């Protein structure tokens, strides 16, 4: 049956889900990446499409921005729709000097200032990590097929509850500890996967950089320049 935020029946959504942040990116993935994609839900304008990739059923749905919406959608997908794996495919701001704009980051863990790391188990700060089999599948695909000029990095990212937080000391500290980029959703996705006995991964394109002054990608580029990350994300889902 439908949930408050998803308007379709169990079985309409595949067990494998690609999850960009932007609803327009979700529609573009459905149109250009999935075969025979059909619209199965559009509650609050957040469209969900189900089709297939390489013969395997696969759906795509946007998470929106931040921990709360990501946690809401991921929980409903895992708990009520039989989704087994979700891979976030989105953008990130670069932190480490090792990464540059348009590189791809496969996140193996997510540091966070959100309560998602503490709310599930009293008095414990959880380590929020990607699922190993998905991580391995994505890394194997990346190493086999990364195009010339695009580097793929594997490491932790930082999921922040605050987009406009001017704290260079935090950025410097995270950089020192090997954090590759900053975004707003991965910690929620990893936490929900742990809570629902499911699997999750994040694959990100570096759209701007916090420390090296590199030029930002435009809004249009953010929407369309996800091909490399998308192939890697799909490999993680199919692993």
Secondary structure in CASP SS format (residue, H / E / C, confidence):
PFRMAT SS
TARGET T0000
AUTHOR 0000-0000-0000
METHOD secondary structure of the structure
MODEL  1
X C 1.00
X C 1.00
X C 1.00
X C 1.00
X C 1.00
X C 1.00
X C 1.00
X C 1.00
X C 1.00
X C 1.00
X C 1.00
X C 1.00
X C 1.00
X C 1.00
X C 1.00
X E 1.00
X E 1.00
X E 1.00
X E 1.00
X C 1.00
X C 1.00
X C 1.00
X H 1.00
X H 1.00
X H 1.00
X H 1.00
X H 1.00
X H 1.00
X H 1.00
X H 1.00
X H 1.00
X H 1.00
X C 1.00
X C 1.00
X E 1.00
X E 1.00
X E 1.00
X E 1.00
X E 1.00
X E 1.00
X E 1.00
X C 1.00
X H 1.00
X H 1.00
X H 1.00
X C 1.00
X C 1.00
X E 1.00
X E 1.00
X E 1.00
X E 1.00
X E 1.00
X E 1.00
X C 1.00
X C 1.00
X E 1.00
X E 1.00
X E 1.00
X E 1.00
X E 1.00
X E 1.00
X C 1.00
X C 1.00
X C 1.00
X C 1.00
X C 1.00
X H 1.00
X H 1.00
X H 1.00
X H 1.00
X H 1.00
X H 1.00
X H 1.00
X H 1.00
X H 1.00
X H 1.00
X H 1.00
X H 1.00
X H 1.00
X H 1.00
X C 1.00
X C 1.00
X C 1.00
X C 1.00
X E 1.00
X E 1.00
X E 1.00
X E 1.00
X E 1.00
X E 1.00
X E 1.00
X E 1.00
X E 1.00
X E 1.00
X C 1.00
X C 1.00
X C 1.00
X C 1.00
X C 1.00
X C 1.00
X C 1.00
X C 1.00
X C 1.00
X E 1.00
X E 1.00
X E 1.00
X E 1.00
X E 1.00
X E 1.00
X E 1.00
X E 1.00
X E 1.00
X C 1.00
X C 1.00
X H 1.00
X H 1.00
X H 1.00
X C 1.00
X C 1.00
X C 1.00
X C 1.00
X C 1.00
X C 1.00
X C 1.00
X C 1.00
X C 1.00
X C 1.00
X C 1.00
X E 1.00
X C 1.00
X C 1.00
X H 1.00
X H 1.00
X H 1.00
X H 1.00
X H 1.00
X H 1.00
X H 1.00
X H 1.00
X H 1.00
X H 1.00
X H 1.00
X H 1.00
X H 1.00
X H 1.00
X C 1.00
X C 1.00
X C 1.00
X C 1.00
X C 1.00
X C 1.00
X E 1.00
X E 1.00
X E 1.00
X E 1.00
X E 1.00
X E 1.00
X E 1.00
X E 1.00
X C 1.00
X C 1.00
X C 1.00
X C 1.00
X C 1.00
X C 1.00
X C 1.00
X C 1.00
X H 1.00
X H 1.00
X H 1.00
X H 1.00
X H 1.00
X H 1.00
X H 1.00
X H 1.00
X H 1.00
X C 1.00
X C 1.00
X C 1.00
X C 1.00
X E 1.00
X E 1.00
X E 1.00
X C 1.00
X C 1.00
X H 1.00
X H 1.00
X H 1.00
X H 1.00
X H 1.00
X H 1.00
X H 1.00
X H 1.00
X H 1.00
X H 1.00
X C 1.00
X C 1.00
X C 1.00
X E 1.00
X E 1.00
X E 1.00
X E 1.00
X E 1.00
X E 1.00
X E 1.00
X E 1.00
X E 1.00
X E 1.00
X E 1.00
X C 1.00
X C 1.00
X C 1.00
X C 1.00
X C 1.00
X C 1.00
X C 1.00
X C 1.00
X C 1.00
X H 1.00
X H 1.00
X H 1.00
X H 1.00
X H 1.00
X H 1.00
X C 1.00
X C 1.00
X H 1.00
X H 1.00
X H 1.00
X H 1.00
X H 1.00
X H 1.00
X H 1.00
X H 1.00
X H 1.00
X H 1.00
X H 1.00
X H 1.00
X C 1.00
END
